[in-house]
Amino acid sequence: MENLEIIGSIIVLLGSVILLIASIGLLRMPDVYNRIQVGTKASTLGTILILAGIALVMPGWWTKLLILVVFILMTNPVSSHVIARAAYFIKIPLAKQTVVDKLNAKTSGKKPEKENSNN
């Protein structure tokens, strides 16, 4: 039983480190759209790792934690997508480094610009 608790604690710590790195990434990203992407991906992965670690430490809770994981996997991407679209439609500017705006081309009926393959 002790080995499971140690492994679970390591997984919880790994999830916490991922969330810490994501919070630093939120400060370093140039615009709201990049921040949403960083926050969503890292919070989903970090939270799932933390819940998996808790499931190893507290085996009786695994069904409740599995329901939470499924809920997080369904709601995090959808909510970030809605927030990003709302930010786009209220005209929050893109970063200057943004090369392609496919949503603008999609809504205006223009053909999307060709992506720069030199990156």
Steps between C-alpha positions, in 0.01 A plus 500: 500500500786739568632467145164607359497805727852598392415462131175693552685779680754524217219523243327772705829688519547467123151638441575791732824576314313500168248747642786719630670501159165586339454796732841629397404442137185707549717798590732452203248456218443804277120502467180362644471223241840352585425533870177309459682221316772472765255516786263242360751236397707526816208524740339196341818291518605628843159447654468151354842405636409634843173304498682185383749540783220541750334187361819306575526639852128456574387193299144520632445830320589386146141503367438857615836610365433331165174695472695820569758412233226441241335829597829688467576340163160609370476849644852649484543492119143613434516790744836623369369480143196711592717754683739527203217550251339762721834681532542489122153632426533791745816586306772432756811539282723212400870511581724670246675167439176340375542408134171332407149591608288212373191605692498839324522328163226256599256769613570745217489238222861565392745221439734446800851629458771251430688406816866589520694172476834659591425484874 
